[in-house]
Amino acid sequence: MYFQLRITDIIRETAGTYTYQLENTAPEPVEYLAGQFLTFLITLNNKEYRRSYSFSSTPGVSLSMMKRDRLCR
């Protein structure tokens, strides 16, 4: 299953932790459970990256992900 999401805001929580506020651009809702994660597939400069992010928001309230990693900057 694939979702089309847009980053609307990036919040730096600590030196290596970021929260990404997301907007669903598809008509179907993104349904998830607390503690669930998504793997993002991103292509930059013809190189494919896969990164996993945990939901940090309450299901049904907002859509945000959190990542603590040196590569997420």
C-alpha positions as CSV (number, residue, x, y, z in Angstrom):
1,M,0.0,0.0,0.0
2,Y,1.3,3.4,-0.9
3,F,0.4,6.9,0.3
4,Q,1.1,10.2,-1.2
5,L,2.1,12.6,1.6
6,R,3.5,16.1,1.6
7,I,5.8,17.5,4.3
8,T,4.2,20.7,5.6
9,D,6.6,21.4,8.5
10,I,9.8,20.1,10.0
11,I,10.4,20.7,13.7
12,R,13.8,20.2,15.2
13,E,13.2,18.5,18.6
14,T,16.9,18.0,19.6
15,A,20.2,17.9,17.7
16,G,19.3,14.7,16.0
17,T,15.6,14.3,16.4
18,Y,13.1,15.8,13.9
19,T,9.3,15.8,13.7
20,Y,7.8,15.9,10.2
21,Q,4.2,17.3,9.9
22,L,2.5,15.6,7.0
23,E,-0.5,16.2,4.8
24,N,-2.3,13.4,3.0
25,T,-2.6,14.4,-0.7
26,A,-4.8,11.4,-1.6
27,P,-8.6,11.1,-1.1
28,E,-8.2,8.0,1.0
29,P,-7.6,8.6,4.8
30,V,-4.3,7.3,6.3
31,E,-5.4,4.9,9.0
32,Y,-2.8,3.7,11.5
33,L,-2.4,2.5,15.1
34,A,-0.3,4.1,17.8
35,G,3.3,2.9,17.6
36,Q,3.0,2.0,13.9
37,F,5.7,3.1,11.4
38,L,6.0,3.7,7.7
39,T,8.9,3.2,5.3
40,F,9.4,6.0,2.9
41,L,10.9,5.5,-0.5
42,I,12.7,8.6,-1.7
43,T,14.8,9.1,-4.9
44,L,17.5,11.8,-4.8
45,N,20.1,12.3,-7.5
46,N,19.2,8.9,-9.1
47,K,19.8,7.1,-5.8
48,E,17.0,5.3,-3.9
49,Y,16.7,5.6,-0.1
50,R,14.4,3.8,2.2
51,R,13.8,5.2,5.6
52,S,11.5,4.1,8.4
53,Y,9.7,6.7,10.5
54,S,7.4,6.2,13.6
55,F,4.1,7.9,13.9
56,S,4.3,10.4,16.7
57,S,0.7,11.7,16.5
58,T,-2.6,10.4,17.8
59,P,-4.5,8.4,15.1
60,G,-7.3,10.5,13.6
61,V,-6.0,13.8,15.0
62,S,-3.0,14.8,12.9
63,L,-0.4,13.2,10.8
64,S,3.2,13.5,12.0
65,M,6.3,11.3,12.1
66,M,9.4,11.4,14.3
67,K,12.9,10.3,13.5
68,R,16.1,10.4,15.5
69,D,19.0,9.8,13.2
70,R,22.0,11.7,11.8
71,L,20.9,11.0,8.2
72,C,17.4,12.6,8.5
73,R,18.8,16.2,8.2
